[in-house]
Amino acid sequence: MDITIISEASNESLHPVTAQLVGAASSIGGQISVICPGGVGSPEAAKISGVSKVISVEGDCFDSYDCMAWSNAIVPFIDGDLVLTSSSAIGREMSSAIAAKKGFPVVQDITSLNDGISVSRSIFSGKAIEEVEVSLPCALSVRANTFQPAEGGGNAEISTVNVSEEVSVAVKEALAKAGERLDVAEADIVISGGRGMGDPSNFSHLYEVADEIGAAVGASRAAVDTWEEIPHSMQVGQTGKTVTPSLYIAVGISGAIQHLAGMRSSKYILAINKDPEAPIFGVADYGIVASWEESIPALKEHLSAIMSD
Ligand SMILES: Cc1cc2nc3c(=O)[nH]c(=O)nc-3n(C[C@H](O)[C@H](O)[C@H](O)COP(=O)(O)OP(=O)(O)OC[C@H]3O[C@@H](n4cnc5c(N)ncnc54)[C@H](O)[C@@H]3O)c2cc1C
C-alpha cells in the first residue's frame, strides 16, 4: 500500500505530529511518502524512520495558508491509496479538499487505525467510540497525540518541486496569527483556567507556567463566556475543543460534565481547586486542594526546577 502523509508545520519547522502520522502509517505497513507544503521541515521529515520519500513542494502560494491554493499545488504529487493529515484545523481542511479533488472518501479525527482498514474516532463528546470500515483509496485526519511517533534515524531521499507558476497567492496574516500560540487541540500539555481564576488578567499566571513547560492555555466555557479577553478558541469541552494531551492541568474549574467531555481522555489530569468536593477531582489523577493563588507559584517554581535539570 502507498501512503502519503501531508506534513504539518509549526514556526517554520516540522510539527511533532508529523512523526505521529508516520507512526500511524507504520502501524499498518506500506510505502510511506511525506509531502511538505512549502518545503517546511523537509530535512527533518527525511530523518523520520520509515519514510521512504519526501516531496518538498515549494512555491509562492505557501507564503500564507489558503486551502484551495495548497491543495491544488499538492494533489498532483499524491499517488498513495491512503492520505493522512493531522486533525488540526488546517489538517482537516486539507484532508477534505484533497479527498474532494481525488474523489476519495474522508474520515476525520481518527484515534486508531487497523490493517484492513478500520478506523475509530470518538463521537458524542467522547462518550462513545465509533468504528468505521473504510475502503481504499481514502483520506484520514488523525488526532494529535493518539499514535506513538516514529523514531528518528531515517534517511529518505528529498525531491523538490516548485509550483510557483501554477497557483494563486493568498493573504498572509491568518496563518501568522494562528502560529503565535500553541493550540490546545494539538499541545502535549494544556493548562486551563476556569471562573475560579477570578479575573481574566489572572490568566497571565497560567501563561507564565505554560511558557515554562511549553504548554497551551485553555479555558472553561464559563471563563470564555464571562470575559471577552479570553477567546472562544481557548474553550475546552463539549461545545469547545476536544483535547488529548499527556498532561491536562485544570485550575479553578469545577469539572462540569460538558467540560469533562473535552478533556477526560487526557493521559494525566492534575486539578487545582479550593473546593475539595469539586467534581473535577473525580477524574483527576492528581489533585491540589488549594487556591490557585497559593498553588500556581509553587507549581511554577517546581516545574522550572524540573525543566532546568
Ligand atoms: C449545552 C452546554 C454546553 C456546554 N459546553 C461547555 C464546554 O464546552 N466547556 C465548558 O467548560 N463548559 C461548558 N458548559 C458549561 C458547564 O456546564 C459549566 O457551566 C462550566 O464548565 C463551568 O465552568 P467553570 O468550572 O470555570 O466555573 P464554575 O463551575 O463556576 O467553577 C469554578 C471553580 O473554581 C473554584 N475556585 C474558585 N476560586 C478559586 C481559587 N481562588 N482557586 C482555585 N479554585 C477556585 C471553585 O471551587 C469552582 O469549583 C456547557 C453547558 C451547556 C449547558
PDBQT file of the ligand as one rigid body, heavy atoms in Angstrom, charges set to zero:
ROOT
HETATM    1  C1  LIG A 401     -25.078  22.798  26.246  1.00  0.00    +0.000 C 
HETATM    2  C2  LIG A 401     -23.928  23.185  27.120  1.00  0.00    +0.000 A 
HETATM    3  C3  LIG A 401     -22.646  23.094  26.607  1.00  0.00    +0.000 A 
HETATM    4  C4  LIG A 401     -21.546  23.439  27.404  1.00  0.00    +0.000 A 
HETATM    5  N1  LIG A 401     -20.270  23.336  26.900  1.00  0.00    +0.000 NA
HETATM    6  C5  LIG A 401     -19.216  23.582  27.705  1.00  0.00    +0.000 A 
HETATM    7  C6  LIG A 401     -17.885  23.431  27.235  1.00  0.00    +0.000 A 
HETATM    8  O1  LIG A 401     -17.638  23.106  26.066  1.00  0.00    +0.000 OA
HETATM    9  N2  LIG A 401     -16.869  23.662  28.102  1.00  0.00    +0.000 N 
HETATM   10  C7  LIG A 401     -17.063  24.045  29.401  1.00  0.00    +0.000 A 
HETATM   11  O2  LIG A 401     -16.084  24.237  30.137  1.00  0.00    +0.000 OA
HETATM   12  N3  LIG A 401     -18.318  24.214  29.853  1.00  0.00    +0.000 NA
HETATM   13  C8  LIG A 401     -19.384  24.020  29.041  1.00  0.00    +0.000 A 
HETATM   14  N4  LIG A 401     -20.634  24.244  29.520  1.00  0.00    +0.000 N 
HETATM   15  C9  LIG A 401     -20.792  24.914  30.818  1.00  0.00    +0.000 C 
HETATM   16  C10 LIG A 401     -20.637  23.992  32.005  1.00  0.00    +0.000 C 
HETATM   17  O3  LIG A 401     -21.886  23.403  32.317  1.00  0.00    +0.000 OA
HETATM   18  C11 LIG A 401     -20.122  24.767  33.244  1.00  0.00    +0.000 C 
HETATM   19  O4  LIG A 401     -21.009  25.825  33.491  1.00  0.00    +0.000 OA
HETATM   20  C12 LIG A 401     -18.727  25.347  33.080  1.00  0.00    +0.000 C 
HETATM   21  O5  LIG A 401     -17.851  24.346  32.641  1.00  0.00    +0.000 OA
HETATM   22  C13 LIG A 401     -18.262  25.870  34.427  1.00  0.00    +0.000 C 
HETATM   23  O6  LIG A 401     -17.014  26.491  34.246  1.00  0.00    +0.000 OA
HETATM   24  P1  LIG A 401     -16.029  26.646  35.483  1.00  0.00    +0.000 P 
HETATM   25  O7  LIG A 401     -15.691  25.301  36.005  1.00  0.00    +0.000 OA
HETATM   26  O8  LIG A 401     -14.914  27.510  35.035  1.00  0.00    +0.000 OA
HETATM   27  O9  LIG A 401     -16.876  27.514  36.517  1.00  0.00    +0.000 OA
HETATM   28  P2  LIG A 401     -17.558  27.128  37.874  1.00  0.00    +0.000 P 
HETATM   29  O10 LIG A 401     -18.454  25.961  37.739  1.00  0.00    +0.000 OA
HETATM   30  O11 LIG A 401     -18.109  28.383  38.411  1.00  0.00    +0.000 OA
HETATM   31  O12 LIG A 401     -16.343  26.641  38.786  1.00  0.00    +0.000 OA
HETATM   32  C14 LIG A 401     -15.342  27.477  39.283  1.00  0.00    +0.000 C 
HETATM   33  C15 LIG A 401     -14.481  26.616  40.203  1.00  0.00    +0.000 C 
HETATM   34  O13 LIG A 401     -13.380  27.387  40.648  1.00  0.00    +0.000 OA
HETATM   35  C16 LIG A 401     -13.123  27.062  42.006  1.00  0.00    +0.000 C 
HETATM   36  N5  LIG A 401     -12.410  28.222  42.561  1.00  0.00    +0.000 N 
HETATM   37  C17 LIG A 401     -12.938  29.418  42.898  1.00  0.00    +0.000 A 
HETATM   38  N6  LIG A 401     -11.942  30.253  43.322  1.00  0.00    +0.000 NA
HETATM   39  C18 LIG A 401     -10.805  29.539  43.262  1.00  0.00    +0.000 A 
HETATM   40  C19 LIG A 401      -9.450  29.847  43.569  1.00  0.00    +0.000 A 
HETATM   41  N7  LIG A 401      -9.069  31.055  44.001  1.00  0.00    +0.000 N 
HETATM   42  N8  LIG A 401      -8.514  28.874  43.379  1.00  0.00    +0.000 NA
HETATM   43  C20 LIG A 401      -8.865  27.619  42.947  1.00  0.00    +0.000 A 
HETATM   44  N9  LIG A 401     -10.147  27.291  42.652  1.00  0.00    +0.000 NA
HETATM   45  C21 LIG A 401     -11.095  28.239  42.794  1.00  0.00    +0.000 A 
HETATM   46  C22 LIG A 401     -14.478  26.793  42.615  1.00  0.00    +0.000 C 
HETATM   47  O14 LIG A 401     -14.345  25.961  43.751  1.00  0.00    +0.000 OA
HETATM   48  C23 LIG A 401     -15.196  26.106  41.448  1.00  0.00    +0.000 C 
HETATM   49  O15 LIG A 401     -15.074  24.705  41.547  1.00  0.00    +0.000 OA
HETATM   50  C24 LIG A 401     -21.744  23.890  28.727  1.00  0.00    +0.000 A 
HETATM   51  C25 LIG A 401     -23.052  23.966  29.241  1.00  0.00    +0.000 A 
HETATM   52  C26 LIG A 401     -24.116  23.624  28.447  1.00  0.00    +0.000 A 
HETATM   53  C27 LIG A 401     -25.495  23.714  29.018  1.00  0.00    +0.000 C 
ENDROOT
TORSDOF 0
